[in-house]
Amino acid sequence: MGVGIIGIGTVVPPRVLTNYDLEKMVDTSDEWITIRTGIKERHIADSNVNPSDLGAEAALRALKMAKVEPEEVDLIIVTSASLEMIFPSMAAVIQNKIGAKNAGGFDLLSACTGFVSSLITGAQFIRSGDVRTVLVIGTEVLSRFVDWEDRNTCVLFGDGAGAVVLREVGDGYGLISWDLKLDGSGADLLAIPGGCAKNPCSEEVLKNKLHYIKMNGREVFKFSVRVLGETTEESLKKAGLTPADLDWLIPHQANIRIIEAGAERLGIPIDKVAINIHKYGNTSTASIPLALEELVLEGKIKDGDVLALVGFGAGLSWGSAVLRWKNIES
Ligand code: UT7
């Protein structure tokens, strides 16, 4: 059974934080950030806006494009690297906000790989025949987990959300193949170490800023370049395809240099790669839908195009999903 995307919606908060704004906050420069990351600006949520607010808005937009009513949603999968609360799940909070009164659901956590993992999971539920309509939402208010005094990390991240509606799309279309991998030996390379069971909230945690994102940028960079190519090739191989068959590479937007190096290793020309990191920074689970939606709205993806969605990040975790695109009827 072909299971694919029948609607997509995204949202970013209106407030923009530019590299020039950051120059006034930490010892950095627009030139350094642009050259080393490709980021020019990012969107930051106001203090009264939570990840579930952005996620619900993106979900309603996706449902509208899909012409699906909230009551028709069977399953909601929410993925995030900036949890609203440990529990209840964000799936439950968003279910209530959008009025999806017949849906079940859960949160699926896999940091920046979360959107790919959730898309694959949602497709399996439909393939099993048990459900018809799945809503997958990646939503982030990462700005709450950023140490705004740490120039190594604060220039990278942004807030936003993206959602897709999954349904049967016809034989030969939709998810063709996938690859998901973990290497927990790299768990310390990128983490929010404090505030949960291992390092519960305490004065010590606050003093050492363990409730903020900690990253070994160089190591995560090398890992990301390697796995971007590896997982894309693995998924393509499972589909009996090669990188030359790809029409669009849609990678997690972590750093323009990671994206360019990954594409080069795969031999994919840069004009077949979705890039919008300059506008949003790294929005973790929201970055792939934000990049995909842009291509869809600009009419750049044609019916039958082969897409690879590629995620990588904390865990370490990484993965890819190869899809044959079915045009969304307007
Ligand atoms: O979404 C999950 C995946 N996350 C990622 O993929 C992030 C991966 N890592 C990266 O994108 C890059 O490693 C960074 C953008 C974080 C850093 O770039 P880099 O080229 O690896 O720089 P670096 O860490 O090697 O630092 C080079 C220099 C250092 O100074 P010294 O030691 O050479 O004097 C840093 O202190 O740049 C300095 N630096 C900065 N300078 C100005 C670090 N951050 C900044 C900054 N502005 N914001």
Residues whose N, C-alpha, C, O or C-beta is under 5 A from the ligand:
A	BS01	UT7	D27 T28 S29 W32 R36 T37 C112 R151 N152 V155 G217 R218 V220 F221 S224 A254 N255 N282 F312 G313 A314
